[in-house]
Amino acid sequence: MASPNRVIKQWLKAATPDQAREVAKIADTSVAHLRHVAAGRRGMTAEMAQRLAHASRELHIRALYLDQRELCAACGNCPLAR
């Protein structure tokens, strides 16, 4: 399982700035917060992982979908998130 910071870092590289802002807005966070996660300065909670996963699907671009199980270690082991 890839670490959340690597997943977010790759996602930020693939998304345009407008797409990143849109997902951050829907997930009730900021692109700066996502960059902090990507740099390893902040962690990822299960709640934030779920919000980001749902928000990424609002773009309707399959290549940019985020999987909450990859964003959070707890979600990766949770039978409800499967």
C-alpha positions as CSV (number, residue, x, y, z in Angstrom):
1,M,0.0,0.0,0.0
2,A,1.4,3.4,-1.0
3,S,1.6,6.0,1.7
4,P,-1.0,8.8,1.7
5,N,1.7,11.4,1.0
6,R,2.8,9.6,-2.2
7,V,-0.8,9.1,-3.4
8,I,-1.6,12.8,-2.9
9,K,1.7,13.9,-4.4
10,Q,1.0,11.9,-7.6
11,W,-2.6,13.1,-7.7
12,L,-1.5,16.8,-7.4
13,K,0.8,16.2,-10.3
14,A,-1.9,14.7,-12.5
15,A,-4.6,17.2,-11.6
16,T,-4.7,20.7,-13.0
17,P,-4.7,23.6,-10.5
18,D,-8.4,24.2,-11.2
19,Q,-9.2,20.5,-10.6
20,A,-7.2,20.5,-7.4
21,R,-9.0,23.6,-6.1
22,E,-12.4,22.2,-7.0
23,V,-11.8,18.9,-5.2
24,A,-10.4,20.8,-2.2
25,K,-13.4,23.0,-2.1
26,I,-15.8,20.1,-2.3
27,A,-13.9,18.2,0.4
28,D,-13.9,21.3,2.7
29,T,-10.1,21.7,2.7
30,S,-7.5,23.6,0.8
31,V,-4.9,22.8,-1.8
32,A,-2.3,24.1,0.7
33,H,-3.4,21.4,3.1
34,L,-3.1,18.8,0.4
35,R,0.4,20.0,-0.4
36,H,1.3,19.6,3.3
37,V,0.0,16.0,3.3
38,A,2.0,15.4,0.1
39,A,5.1,16.7,1.8
40,G,4.5,14.6,4.8
41,R,4.0,17.5,7.2
42,R,0.4,16.5,7.9
43,G,-1.4,13.3,8.3
44,M,-4.6,12.0,6.8
45,T,-7.6,11.2,8.9
46,A,-10.3,8.7,7.9
47,E,-12.8,11.5,7.6
48,M,-10.6,13.5,5.3
49,A,-9.8,10.5,3.2
50,Q,-13.5,9.8,2.7
51,R,-14.3,13.4,1.8
52,L,-11.4,13.5,-0.7
53,A,-12.5,10.2,-2.3
54,H,-16.1,11.5,-2.7
55,A,-15.0,14.9,-3.9
56,S,-12.6,13.5,-6.6
57,R,-15.5,11.6,-8.1
58,E,-17.4,14.9,-8.6
59,L,-14.8,15.7,-11.4
60,H,-16.1,12.7,-13.4
61,I,-12.5,12.0,-14.6
62,R,-11.8,8.3,-13.7
63,A,-8.0,8.9,-13.8
64,L,-8.3,11.4,-11.0
65,Y,-10.4,9.3,-8.7
66,L,-8.9,8.9,-5.2
67,D,-9.4,5.7,-3.2
68,Q,-9.9,6.3,0.5
69,R,-8.2,3.0,1.3
70,E,-5.0,4.3,-0.2
71,L,-5.3,7.6,1.6
72,C,-5.7,6.3,5.2
73,A,-4.2,3.3,6.9
74,A,-7.3,2.8,9.0
75,C,-9.5,2.8,5.9
76,G,-7.2,0.3,4.3
77,N,-7.9,-2.2,7.0
78,C,-11.6,-1.4,7.6
79,P,-14.1,-3.9,6.2
80,L,-16.7,-1.2,5.7
81,A,-14.4,0.7,3.3
82,R,-14.0,-2.3,0.9
